[in-house]
Amino acid sequence: MNSLKRRQLGSSDISSRNSSTEPSTSQFDERSDKSKPSASNSDADTHTPNSDAETIGSTGTVKANTKTKRAQKQELKEKLKALSKLDPKILPSELEAVHRCIQLTRVPSWMTRVKSVVGFPGSNSLKAAEWLVLYSVYFSLTLIPIWKASSGNPNREALLNSTVELINLTNFLTSRTVDPDDLDWFSKTMINYRTVLAEGWKGQATCKPNLHISQHYPEHITRFGPPASTASWAHERLNGTLGKISTNNRTELEDDDIGKDPYKTFPRLNCKLVYSSLVSSIVIEDNMVVSHAALLTNPPGTFGIFRETCSVVGLASVVSLFLFLCLLYID
């Protein structure tokens, strides 16, 4: 009996030890589940995308977006074109009235002339001085009364208000004397002008660089005085004169004519003799001129040269003398 009990106890001890040391099937299953990756993760890790197919798909998407943007731009362009037909414009009858005004109005001899065919197809573009005269003189005489008589038409009112504001601003900026108290008026008038453009032309009147720069004129006038004193009309006129000089790939002076240059022995005169047709656009070196130059065209035979020549003198000394006299006057 005792031996039988010992055997039973021994078997029970072994079973208990086995149960404590060996994991159960359920524990093993749980451990194995944790060690194995999930099906979704394994699929994501082992999935290799088809690069060719995805590239084709992305290219197709880009093309579709490009087509959509083009369609949107075309639609916007058509809308703006449709709106432009309704925008305020000068009528043919009004343009004819301007032409008659240009022909019949008597103006001083020094004033810039405007061609009577302005606005017609094929007519040359106007210069800045011509635009100034056209608005401040001929538009004031002709179009302002016509548009004021048609005050019930919103398009004519937009043209009237915008033109009046623009002429007011132009007359102020071209005045030789400016009252500092009028600078606030200028700023308000500029805001009104831009408001009229935005309301009358349905957002199509974009801000041009010159219009943006004009808003800074009060600061400029406060520091430097009226814009007329710093205008560049003379520079533009000189550029036009220089631009008319033809070039035909010839040297400035041939060897036979160099000795005939009457200014060669006087280098401090800042004067030079050249042919009227130059290979180079540089006539006077940059150290010989500040901002102006005087040109005199000489007919063939002058100075014994059988070609047309041009005498050019840099005005650096003239500008220096002017500054010297100003300093003496201030002292």
C-alpha positions as CSV (number, residue, x, y, z in Angstrom):
1,M,0.0,0.0,0.0
2,N,2.7,2.4,0.9
3,S,4.5,1.6,-2.3
4,L,1.3,2.2,-4.3
5,K,0.9,5.6,-2.6
6,R,4.4,6.5,-3.3
7,R,3.9,5.7,-7.0
8,Q,0.7,7.8,-7.1
9,L,2.4,10.7,-5.4
10,G,5.4,10.4,-7.8
11,S,3.1,10.4,-10.8
12,S,1.2,13.4,-9.5
13,D,4.4,15.3,-8.8
14,I,5.7,14.6,-12.3
15,S,2.4,15.7,-13.8
16,S,2.4,18.9,-11.7
17,R,6.0,19.7,-12.8
18,N,5.1,19.0,-16.4
19,S,2.1,21.3,-16.1
20,S,4.1,24.1,-14.6
21,T,7.1,23.8,-17.0
22,E,5.4,23.1,-20.4
23,P,3.1,25.6,-21.9
24,S,-0.4,24.7,-22.7
25,T,-1.8,24.5,-26.2
26,S,-3.8,27.7,-25.7
27,Q,-0.8,29.6,-24.4
28,F,1.3,28.4,-27.3
29,D,-1.4,29.4,-29.7
30,E,-1.5,32.9,-28.2
31,R,2.3,33.2,-28.3
32,S,2.3,32.1,-31.9
33,D,-0.4,34.6,-32.8
34,K,1.7,37.4,-31.4
35,S,4.9,36.3,-33.2
36,K,3.2,36.0,-36.6
37,P,2.4,39.2,-38.4
38,S,-1.2,40.0,-39.2
39,A,-2.5,39.2,-42.6
40,S,-3.0,42.9,-43.4
41,N,0.5,43.8,-42.3
42,S,2.1,41.0,-44.2
43,D,0.1,41.9,-47.3
44,A,1.2,45.5,-47.0
45,D,4.8,44.6,-46.5
46,T,5.0,42.0,-49.2
47,H,3.0,44.1,-51.7
48,T,5.2,45.5,-54.5
49,P,3.5,48.2,-56.5
50,N,3.4,48.1,-60.3
51,S,5.5,51.1,-61.0
52,D,4.7,51.3,-64.7
53,A,0.9,51.2,-64.1
54,E,1.1,53.9,-61.3
55,T,3.4,56.1,-63.5
56,I,0.9,55.8,-66.4
57,G,-1.9,56.7,-64.0
58,S,-0.1,59.7,-62.6
59,T,0.7,61.0,-66.1
60,G,-2.9,60.6,-67.1
61,T,-3.9,62.6,-64.0
62,V,-1.5,65.4,-64.9
63,K,-2.8,65.6,-68.4
64,A,-6.4,65.7,-67.2
65,N,-5.5,68.5,-64.8
66,T,-3.7,70.4,-67.6
67,K,-6.8,70.1,-69.8
68,T,-9.0,71.3,-67.0
69,K,-6.9,74.3,-66.4
70,R,-6.8,75.1,-70.1
71,A,-10.6,74.8,-70.3
72,Q,-10.9,77.1,-67.3
73,K,-8.6,79.7,-68.8
74,Q,-10.4,79.6,-72.1
75,E,-13.8,79.9,-70.3
76,L,-12.5,82.9,-68.4
77,K,-11.1,84.5,-71.6
78,E,-14.5,84.1,-73.3
79,K,-16.2,85.7,-70.3
80,L,-13.8,88.6,-70.3
81,K,-14.3,89.0,-74.0
82,A,-18.1,89.1,-73.6
83,L,-17.8,91.6,-70.8
84,S,-15.4,93.8,-72.9
85,K,-18.1,94.2,-75.5
86,L,-20.2,95.9,-72.8
87,D,-17.4,98.0,-71.4
88,P,-17.4,101.8,-71.8
89,K,-15.8,102.8,-75.1
90,I,-15.4,105.8,-77.3
91,L,-18.0,105.7,-80.0
92,P,-17.0,106.3,-83.7
93,S,-19.1,109.5,-83.7
94,E,-17.2,110.8,-80.6
95,L,-13.9,110.0,-82.3
96,E,-14.9,112.0,-85.3
97,A,-15.7,114.9,-83.1
98,V,-12.2,114.7,-81.6
99,H,-10.7,114.7,-85.2
100,R,-12.7,117.8,-86.1
101,C,-11.6,119.5,-82.8
102,I,-7.9,118.8,-83.7
103,Q,-8.3,120.3,-87.1
104,L,-10.2,123.4,-86.0
105,T,-8.5,124.3,-82.7
106,R,-5.8,127.0,-82.9
107,V,-2.9,126.2,-80.6
108,P,0.4,128.0,-79.9
109,S,3.3,127.1,-82.2
110,W,5.4,125.6,-79.4
111,M,2.7,123.0,-78.5
112,T,3.0,119.4,-79.6
113,R,0.8,118.6,-82.5
114,V,-1.5,115.5,-82.5
115,K,-2.4,113.9,-85.8
116,S,-6.0,114.3,-86.7
117,V,-6.3,110.6,-87.6
118,V,-5.6,109.5,-84.0
119,G,-7.5,106.3,-83.1
120,F,-7.8,105.0,-86.7
121,P,-6.3,101.6,-87.6
122,G,-2.8,102.0,-89.0
123,S,-2.1,105.2,-87.2
124,N,1.1,105.4,-85.3
125,S,1.2,105.1,-81.5
126,L,1.2,108.4,-79.6
127,K,4.2,109.6,-77.6
128,A,3.9,110.8,-74.1
129,A,3.6,114.5,-75.0
130,E,0.9,113.7,-77.6
131,W,-1.1,111.8,-75.0
132,L,-0.8,114.7,-72.7
133,V,-2.1,117.2,-75.3
134,L,-4.8,114.8,-76.4
135,Y,-6.3,114.4,-73.0
136,S,-5.7,117.9,-71.5
137,V,-6.8,119.9,-74.6
138,Y,-8.8,118.0,-77.1
139,F,-10.7,115.6,-74.8
140,S,-11.5,118.5,-72.5
141,L,-12.9,120.5,-75.4
142,T,-14.9,117.8,-77.1
143,L,-15.7,114.6,-75.1
144,I,-16.4,116.1,-71.7
145,P,-19.4,118.2,-73.0
146,I,-20.6,115.2,-75.0
147,W,-20.4,112.7,-72.1
148,K,-21.9,115.2,-69.7
149,A,-25.0,115.6,-71.9
150,S,-25.4,111.7,-71.8
151,S,-25.3,111.5,-68.0
152,G,-28.2,108.9,-68.0
153,N,-26.0,106.3,-69.7
154,P,-23.8,104.4,-67.2
155,N,-21.1,103.8,-69.8
156,R,-20.9,107.5,-70.6
157,E,-20.8,108.3,-66.9
158,A,-17.9,105.9,-66.4
159,L,-16.0,107.5,-69.2
160,L,-16.8,111.0,-68.0
161,N,-15.8,110.4,-64.4
162,S,-12.6,108.5,-65.3
163,T,-11.5,111.1,-67.9
164,V,-12.2,114.0,-65.6
165,E,-10.2,112.5,-62.7
166,L,-7.3,111.6,-65.1
167,I,-7.1,115.1,-66.5
168,N,-7.2,116.6,-63.0
169,L,-4.3,114.3,-62.0
170,T,-2.4,115.1,-65.1
171,N,-2.8,118.9,-64.8
172,F,-1.6,118.7,-61.2
173,L,1.5,116.6,-62.0
174,T,2.5,118.8,-65.0
175,S,2.1,122.1,-63.1
176,R,5.2,124.1,-62.5
177,T,4.2,125.0,-59.0
178,V,2.5,122.7,-56.5
179,D,0.8,123.6,-53.3
180,P,1.7,121.2,-50.5
181,D,-1.8,121.4,-49.2
182,D,-3.0,119.8,-52.4
183,L,-1.1,116.5,-51.8
184,D,-3.9,115.1,-49.8
185,W,-6.3,116.0,-52.6
186,F,-4.1,114.2,-55.1
187,S,-4.1,111.0,-53.0
188,K,-7.9,111.1,-52.7
189,T,-8.4,111.8,-56.4
190,M,-6.1,108.9,-57.3
191,I,-8.2,106.6,-55.1
192,N,-11.4,107.9,-56.7
193,Y,-9.9,107.3,-60.2
194,R,-9.0,103.7,-59.4
195,T,-12.4,103.1,-57.9
196,V,-14.1,104.4,-61.1
197,L,-11.9,102.1,-63.2
198,A,-12.8,99.1,-61.0
199,E,-16.5,99.8,-61.0
200,G,-16.9,100.9,-64.6
201,W,-14.8,98.2,-66.2
202,K,-15.9,95.2,-64.0
203,G,-12.5,94.3,-62.6
204,Q,-10.7,94.3,-66.0
205,A,-8.9,97.6,-65.3
206,T,-5.8,96.1,-63.8
207,C,-3.3,98.3,-62.0
208,K,-0.5,99.3,-64.4
209,P,3.0,100.0,-63.2
210,N,2.7,103.7,-64.1
211,L,-0.5,104.0,-62.2
212,H,1.0,102.3,-59.1
213,I,4.1,104.6,-59.3
214,S,1.8,107.7,-59.5
215,Q,0.5,106.9,-56.0
216,H,3.9,107.7,-54.6
217,Y,4.1,111.2,-56.2
218,P,3.1,113.0,-52.9
219,E,6.3,111.7,-51.3
220,H,8.3,112.5,-54.4
221,I,6.9,116.0,-54.5
222,T,7.6,116.6,-50.8
223,R,11.3,115.7,-51.3
224,F,12.1,117.0,-54.8
225,G,9.4,119.5,-55.7
226,P,7.1,119.5,-58.8
227,P,7.6,116.5,-61.1
228,A,8.0,119.0,-64.0
229,S,11.4,119.9,-62.6
230,T,12.6,116.3,-62.7
231,A,10.9,115.2,-65.9
232,S,12.9,113.4,-68.6
233,W,11.4,115.0,-71.7
234,A,14.9,116.3,-72.8
235,H,16.4,112.9,-72.3
236,E,13.7,111.2,-74.4
237,R,14.1,113.8,-77.1
238,L,17.9,113.2,-77.2
239,N,17.3,109.5,-77.4
240,G,15.0,110.0,-80.4
241,T,17.7,112.1,-82.1
242,L,20.4,109.5,-81.5
243,G,18.1,106.7,-82.6
244,K,17.7,108.3,-86.0
245,I,21.4,108.0,-86.7
246,S,21.7,105.2,-89.2
247,T,24.4,102.6,-89.0
248,N,26.1,101.0,-92.0
249,N,29.1,99.3,-90.5
250,R,31.5,102.1,-91.2
251,T,34.2,103.4,-88.9
252,E,33.9,106.8,-87.1
253,L,36.5,108.6,-89.2
254,E,38.7,107.1,-91.9
255,D,42.4,107.5,-91.7
256,D,42.4,110.2,-94.4
257,D,39.9,112.3,-92.4
258,I,41.2,111.9,-88.8
259,G,43.6,114.7,-89.3
260,K,40.8,117.0,-90.4
261,D,39.0,116.8,-87.1
262,P,39.1,120.4,-85.7
263,Y,38.5,119.2,-82.2
264,K,41.2,116.6,-82.0
265,T,43.8,119.0,-80.6
266,F,41.5,120.2,-77.9
267,P,40.5,117.2,-75.8
268,R,39.2,119.2,-72.9
269,L,36.4,120.6,-75.1
270,N,34.6,117.2,-74.8
271,C,33.9,117.6,-78.5
272,K,34.2,115.0,-81.2
273,L,33.7,114.8,-85.0
274,V,32.1,111.6,-86.3
275,Y,30.4,110.4,-89.5
276,S,26.6,110.6,-89.4
277,S,26.6,106.8,-90.1
278,L,28.3,105.0,-87.2
279,V,29.2,101.4,-86.5
280,S,28.9,102.0,-82.8
281,S,26.1,103.6,-80.8
282,I,28.6,105.2,-78.5
283,V,29.4,108.7,-79.7
284,I,30.6,110.3,-76.5
285,E,32.4,108.3,-73.8
286,D,30.5,108.1,-70.5
287,N,33.1,110.1,-68.7
288,M,32.5,113.0,-71.1
289,V,28.8,113.6,-70.5
290,V,26.5,113.8,-67.5
291,S,23.1,113.6,-69.0
292,H,23.0,115.8,-72.1
293,A,24.8,116.1,-75.4
294,A,24.5,118.6,-78.3
295,L,24.5,117.3,-81.8
296,L,25.0,119.4,-85.0
297,T,24.7,117.8,-88.4
298,N,27.2,119.1,-90.9
299,P,26.5,118.8,-94.7
300,P,29.0,117.0,-97.0
301,G,32.1,119.2,-97.6
302,T,32.3,120.6,-94.1
303,F,35.8,120.5,-92.7
304,G,36.9,119.2,-96.1
305,I,35.2,115.9,-95.5
306,F,33.0,114.8,-98.4
307,R,30.6,112.8,-96.2
308,E,27.9,114.1,-93.9
309,T,29.3,114.5,-90.4
310,C,27.9,115.2,-87.0
311,S,29.6,117.4,-84.4
312,V,28.8,116.1,-80.9
313,V,29.7,117.9,-77.7
314,G,29.2,116.5,-74.2
315,L,27.6,118.9,-71.8
316,A,29.4,117.8,-68.7
317,S,31.1,121.2,-68.4
318,V,27.8,123.0,-68.9
319,V,26.2,121.1,-66.1
320,S,29.3,121.6,-63.8
321,L,29.1,125.4,-64.5
322,F,25.4,125.4,-63.7
323,L,26.0,123.7,-60.4
324,F,28.9,126.0,-59.6
325,L,26.7,129.1,-60.2
326,C,24.0,127.6,-58.0
327,L,26.5,127.1,-55.2
328,L,27.7,130.7,-55.6
329,Y,24.1,131.9,-55.5
330,I,23.3,129.8,-52.3
331,D,26.5,131.1,-50.6
